[in-house]
């Protein structure tokens, strides 16, 4: 029986039959359908995925005409992370001239809004000069990172210490206080960067600290939209569902805890976001086929629900991409093609 | 290489190597979904949607319209100059272009 090269979610190589791939595709899609209460993929979509996984080519791509827009998180950081001694404006030029980037994002090495607040006056001239020497749309981005607002990093009691003691009300109060400060910081920095000429603001990895983190991001987007009706606000998620760390927080009457991408996008739209970046997490102990079918099921439902452009996160450990700092071209290109063609993405 | 280049080649629009930055600007400025954004840019460039990722055709169009080139030459519009032309062609406001204008004294406009 013929076998095909593939990988597990952690990137390790495996040999699998077409029957095994097909079984994993169905199981992965049905897992997403069950969790999100959304439809599984169709027979035609399973076949399309099977065709992608059983091609012998190392690299696959979309058919001409199906290409989409690429947005980036922490792009300038990633040049420094690999030890290339390029300053941030040079990093942006490398992306737009050498890496085919459709857009780019300027970011600070401490990729969170709170630490940027103290140095925003130094960040603005960097953005302004970068805008003078690049062509592609340029975002300024960072993570909300609500965790920085609790002790020992911030002023409020640490919910992770209060919850084990049974102080649920105290933990909830801490989250609520943190939300207020985080919203102020995000809006302040967004205002500075929009006034400096940014093409958009990226709130990346929202919800990382749970429902309070997501609520703060929505409230910040709402305030930015109110002040700058023409501004582009990209809101990208941290995980596939909103962790209920507070558990009772709402936005426009909807409880945020437990929301999956097709409901998250409606919150983002209501808050005034221009582009939404949903996430589906990779399970390292399941196959790439299982993970990709599962991701495509979540993202297809999200795209069908959305009225704004959707750019799913497809970096390391999300979007059907393996969890490894050195993502293999075979799986990344298969995920890229499959997600773009099955989910009718606007970008990624 | 594994992430950025792979996505760019597998499913990206090529950025300013083709017309990816222009299509992106329609999503950013008008919130257009991908098909509408591509159609708008193709209309402005007087080409088909499938031409938008052809680097040869798009380089010719970008040169003719002053939209910025992958390989710029002496005198070709670059960077902010190109963004002035992009904003005019696509009939959108580009934030940094607006800001650039606002910083010039009236006698320099």
Interface residues (C-beta under 8 A of the other chain):
Chain A: X59 X60 X61 X62 X64 X65 X66 X67 X68 X69 X70 X71 X72 X75 X78 X95 X96 X97 X99 X100 X101 X102 X103 X128 X131 X132 X133 X134 X135 X136 X137 X138 X194 X195 X196 X197 X198 X199 X200 X230 X231 X232 X274 X275 X308 X309 X314 X315 X316 X321 X326 X327 X328 X329 X332 X333 X336 X337 X340 X345 X346 X347 X348
Chain B: X1 X2 X3 X4 X5 X6 X7 X8 X9 X10 X11 X12 X13 X14 X15 X16 X17 X20 X21 X23 X24 X25 X27 X28 X29 X31 X32 X33 X34 X37 X49 X50 X52 X53 X68 X70 X78 X79 X80 X82 X83 X86 X93 X94 X95 X96 X98 X99 X100
